[in-house]
Amino acid sequence: MKRTHIVLLVLVAAAVCIIVSMFGDFSTYETFASAAKEPGKQYHVIGYLEKDKALDYDPVKDPNHFSFYVKDKAGNVSKVVFNGAKPTDIEKSEQIVMTGYMEEGHFRCNKIQMKCPSKYKNDQVAIGNAS
């Protein structure tokens, strides 16, 4: 190979690496247990709303505090605290995808995406306030 071909190949590889690192979100879904190993690090956790446990939301007391319980794909149940208003119809959601981190024994969530059971309804996304 000519020297120019090698240099061009290296430049293309470097450009691909830069583009992937800037725009690629190749995160996988984790469990509460794996998120607890590194508190403070952002994770995506997928789970199901624990409907037999109480949802805590009082818009008069604090409209930006909503807490509930979720069972992840490994069967672990954890309290989830969301800094935002209670998403509409969260009780009807099939699955919940949360972005956040573990903090003091609970999952601090800053984004919730609800997977609705109807194939004709779009997924709903709720984004919380930074704290």
TILUM-592248 format. One record per residue: y, z, x of N, C-alpha, C in turn; residue number from 1; residue in three letters. Coordinates in steps of 0.2 Angstrom, whole numbers, plus 5000, padded with zeros to 4 digits. Atoms other than C-alpha are relative to their C-alpha. Example, Ala and Ser with C-alpha at 12.3 -4.5 7.8 and 13.67 -1.06 7.14 Angstrom:
<nodes>
NODE   npy   npz   npx  capy  capz  capx   cpy   cpz   cpx  num  residu
NODE  4994  5000  5004  4978  5039  5062  5006  5000  5004    1     ALA
NODE  4994  4999  4996  4995  5036  5068  5005  5003  4996    2     SER
</nodes>
This chain:
<nodes>
NODE   npy   npz   npx  capy  capz  capx   cpy   cpz   cpx  num  residu
NODE  4994  5000  5004  5000  5000  5000  5006  5000  5004    1     MET
NODE  4993  5000  4997  5018  4997  5005  5003  5006  4999    2     LYS
NODE  4996  4994  5000  5029  5011  5009  5004  5001  4994    3     ARG
NODE  4995  5000  5006  5041  5006  4994  4995  5002  4994    4     THR
NODE  5004  4998  5006  5026  5007  4982  4998  5007  5000    5     HIS
NODE  5002  4993  5000  5021  5024  4988  5006  5005  4998    6     ILE
NODE  4994  4997  5002  5039  5030  4986  5002  5000  4993    7     VAL
NODE  4999  5001  5007  5041  5023  4969  4995  5004  4996    8     LEU
NODE  5006  4996  5003  5024  5031  4964  5002  5007  5000    9     LEU
NODE  4998  4993  5000  5030  5048  4969  5006  5001  4996   10     VAL
NODE  4994  4999  5005  5047  5046  4960  4998  4999  4993   11     LEU
NODE  5003  5000  5007  5038  5041  4944  4997  5006  4998   12     VAL
NODE  5003  4994  5002  5027  5056  4945  5005  5006  5000   13     ALA
NODE  4996  4995  5000  5041  5067  4949  5004  5000  4993   14     ALA
NODE  4996  5001  5006  5051  5060  4934  4996  5002  4994   15     ALA
NODE  5004  4998  5006  5036  5063  4922  4999  5007  5000   16     VAL
NODE  5001  4992  5000  5034  5081  4928  5007  5003  4997   17     CYS
NODE  4993  4997  5002  5053  5084  4925  5000  4999  4992   18     ILE
NODE  5000  5002  5008  5052  5076  4907  4995  5005  4997   19     ILE
NODE  5005  4996  5003  5036  5086  4903  5003  5007  5000   20     VAL
NODE  4998  4993  4999  5043  5103  4909  5007  5001  4996   21     SER
NODE  4994  4999  5004  5060  5100  4900  4999  5000  4992   22     MET
NODE  5001  5001  5007  5054  5094  4883  4993  5002  4997   23     PHE
NODE  5006  4999  5002  5036  5098  4882  4999  5007  4998   24     GLY
NODE  5002  4993  5003  5030  5113  4871  4993  5000  4999   25     ASP
NODE  5007  5000  5000  5012  5114  4875  4997  5007  4999   26     PHE
NODE  5002  4993  5001  5010  5132  4870  4994  5000  4995   27     SER
NODE  5005  4999  5005  4994  5137  4861  5001  5006  4996   28     THR
NODE  5000  4994  5005  4991  5150  4847  4997  5005  5004   29     TYR
NODE  5003  4994  4997  4988  5167  4854  4998  5005  4995   30     GLU
NODE  5002  4994  5005  4981  5183  4846  5005  5006  5002   31     THR
NODE  4996  4994  4999  4990  5200  4845  4998  5003  5006   32     PHE
NODE  5002  4996  4994  4979  5207  4859  5002  4996  5006   33     ALA
NODE  4998  5004  4994  4983  5193  4871  5008  5001  5001   34     SER
NODE  4993  4999  4999  5002  5195  4867  5002  5007  5002   35     ALA
NODE  4998  4993  4998  5001  5214  4870  4999  5001  5007   36     ALA
NODE  5001  4999  4992  4995  5211  4888  5006  4999  5004   37     LYS
NODE  4994  5002  4997  5012  5204  4892  5006  5001  4995   38     GLU
NODE  4995  4998  5005  5025  5213  4881  5007  4996  5002   39     PRO
NODE  4993  5003  4998  5042  5204  4880  4999  4992  5001   40     GLY
NODE  5001  5008  4999  5034  5186  4883  4999  4997  4993   41     LYS
NODE  5000  5003  5006  5036  5174  4869  4993  4997  4999   42     GLN
NODE  5006  5003  5002  5020  5169  4860  5000  4997  4993   43     TYR
NODE  5001  5002  5007  5015  5159  4845  4993  5003  4998   44     HIS
NODE  5006  4996  5003  5003  5169  4834  4999  4997  4993   45     VAL
NODE  5001  5003  5006  4995  5161  4819  4995  5005  4996   46     ILE
NODE  5004  4996  5004  4987  5172  4805  5001  5000  4993   47     GLY
NODE  5000  5000  5007  4986  5177  4787  5003  5007  4998   48     TYR
NODE  4996  4994  5003  4997  5189  4777  4995  5005  4997   49     LEU
NODE  5004  4994  5003  4988  5206  4773  5003  5002  4994   50     GLU
NODE  4997  4999  5006  4992  5206  4755  4998  5007  4997   51     LYS
NODE  5001  4994  5003  4984  5223  4752  5005  5005  5003   52     ASP
NODE  4996  4995  4997  4997  5231  4764  5007  4998  4997   53     LYS
NODE  4993  5001  5002  5016  5233  4759  5004  4996  5004   54     ALA
NODE  4994  5004  4997  5030  5221  4762  5006  5005  5000   55     LEU
NODE  4994  4995  5000  5045  5231  4768  5007  4996  5000   56     ASP
NODE  4994  5004  5000  5061  5222  4763  5005  5003  4995   57     TYR
NODE  4995  4997  5005  5077  5231  4755  5006  4996  5002   58     ASP
NODE  4993  5003  4999  5092  5219  4755  5006  5004  5000   59     PRO
NODE  4994  4995  5001  5104  5233  4750  5000  5004  5007   60     VAL
NODE  5000  4995  4994  5099  5244  4765  5001  4996  5006   61     LYS
NODE  4999  5004  4994  5097  5230  4778  4997  4993  4998   62     ASP
NODE  5003  5007  5002  5096  5211  4773  4997  4996  5006   63     PRO
NODE  5003  5004  4994  5091  5206  4791  4994  5004  5003   64     ASN
NODE  5006  4997  4997  5075  5217  4792  4995  4999  4995   65     HIS
NODE  5006  5001  5004  5058  5212  4785  4994  5002  5004   66     PHE
NODE  5006  4999  4996  5042  5219  4790  4994  5000  4995   67     SER
NODE  5006  5002  5003  5024  5215  4785  4994  5000  5005   68     PHE
NODE  5006  5000  4996  5006  5215  4791  4997  4993  5000   69     TYR
NODE  5003  5006  4999  4997  5200  4798  4993  5001  5003   70     VAL
NODE  5006  5000  4997  4979  5197  4802  4999  4994  5004   71     LYS
NODE  5000  5006  4996  4977  5185  4817  4993  4997  5000   72     ASP
NODE  5006  5003  5000  4963  5173  4820  4994  5004  5003   73     LYS
NODE  5005  4996  4997  4953  5186  4830  4998  5006  4995   74     ALA
NODE  5001  4995  5005  4954  5198  4815  5004  5006  5001   75     GLY
NODE  4995  4994  4998  4967  5210  4823  5006  5000  4995   76     ASN
NODE  4994  4999  5004  4980  5217  4811  5005  5003  5003   77     VAL
NODE  4994  4998  4997  4997  5220  4817  5006  5000  4995   78     SER
NODE  4994  5000  5003  5014  5225  4810  5004  4995  5003   79     LYS
NODE  4995  5005  4998  5027  5211  4811  5006  5002  4998   80     VAL
NODE  4993  4999  5002  5045  5214  4811  5004  4994  5001   81     VAL
NODE  4997  5007  5000  5056  5199  4807  5008  5002  4999   82     PHE
NODE  4993  4999  5000  5075  5200  4810  5004  4995  4996   83     ASN
NODE  4997  5005  5004  5080  5190  4795  4998  5002  4993   84     GLY
NODE  5002  4999  5007  5079  5189  4776  4993  4998  4999   85     ALA
NODE  5007  5001  5002  5062  5189  4768  4999  4993  4998   86     LYS
NODE  5001  5007  5002  5056  5171  4767  4997  4999  4993   87     PRO
NODE  5002  5001  5007  5054  5164  4749  4992  4998  5000   88     THR
NODE  5007  5001  5001  5036  5164  4743  4995  5001  5006   89     ASP
NODE  5005  4998  4994  5028  5172  4759  4994  5002  4997   90     ILE
NODE  5007  4997  5003  5015  5180  4747  4996  4994  4998   91     GLU
NODE  5004  5006  5002  5009  5162  4742  4998  4996  5006   92     LYS
NODE  5001  5004  4994  5008  5156  4760  4992  5000  5002   93     SER
NODE  5007  5001  4998  4991  5150  4766  4999  5003  5007   94     GLU
NODE  5000  4997  4994  4994  5154  4784  5007  5001  5003   95     GLN
NODE  4993  4999  4998  5009  5160  4794  5000  4999  5008   96     ILE
NODE  4999  5001  4992  5014  5154  4812  5006  5004  5002   97     VAL
NODE  4995  4996  4998  5025  5166  4820  5002  4999  5008   98     MET
NODE  4998  5000  4993  5035  5165  4837  5004  5006  5001   99     THR
NODE  4997  4994  4998  5039  5181  4845  4997  5003  5006  100     GLY
NODE  5002  4996  4994  5034  5195  4857  4997  5007  4997  101     TYR
NODE  5002  4993  5002  5025  5212  4856  5005  5004  5003  102     MET
NODE  4995  4995  4998  5036  5227  4857  4998  5006  4997  103     GLU
NODE  5001  4993  5003  5031  5245  4855  4995  5000  4995  104     GLU
NODE  5005  5000  5005  5015  5242  4846  5000  4995  4994  105     GLY
NODE  5000  5004  5005  5021  5229  4834  5003  4993  5003  106     HIS
NODE  4998  5007  4998  5025  5210  4835  5007  4999  4997  107     PHE
NODE  4993  5002  5002  5044  5206  4835  5001  4993  4999  108     ARG
NODE  5000  5007  5002  5046  5189  4826  5007  4998  5000  109     CYS
NODE  4993  5003  5001  5061  5178  4828  4999  4993  4996  110     ASN
NODE  5001  5006  5003  5053  5163  4819  4994  5000  4996  111     LYS
NODE  5006  5000  5004  5041  5161  4804  5000  4993  4997  112     ILE
NODE  5002  5006  5004  5033  5145  4798  4994  5001  4996  113     GLN
NODE  5005  4998  5005  5023  5147  4782  4996  4993  4998  114     MET
NODE  5004  5005  5002  5009  5135  4779  4998  5000  4992  115     LYS
NODE  5001  4999  5007  5009  5132  4760  4994  4997  4998  116     CYS
NODE  5006  5002  5002  4993  5129  4751  5000  4993  4997  117     PRO
NODE  4999  5006  5004  4999  5114  4741  5001  4994  5006  118     SER
NODE  4999  5006  4995  4997  5097  4751  5006  4996  4999  119     LYS
NODE  4994  5004  5002  5012  5091  4742  5007  5004  5002  120     TYR
NODE  4994  4996  4998  5024  5105  4748  5001  5000  5007  121     LYS
NODE  4999  4999  4992  5032  5105  4765  5000  5007  5002  122     ASN
NODE  5000  4994  4997  5030  5119  4776  5007  5003  5000  123     ASP
NODE  4993  4997  5000  5044  5132  4775  5001  5004  5007  124     GLN
NODE  4999  4997  4994  5052  5138  4791  5006  5005  4999  125     VAL
NODE  4995  4995  5001  5062  5154  4792  5002  5002  5008  126     ALA
NODE  4998  4998  4993  5072  5158  4808  5005  5007  5000  127     ILE
NODE  4997  4994  5000  5078  5176  4811  5006  5000  5005  128     GLY
NODE  4995  4999  4995  5093  5183  4820  4998  5003  5006  129     ASN
NODE  5001  4997  4994  5093  5187  4838  5001  5007  5000  130     ALA
NODE  4998  4993  5000  5092  5205  4842  4998  5003  5007  131     SER
</nodes>
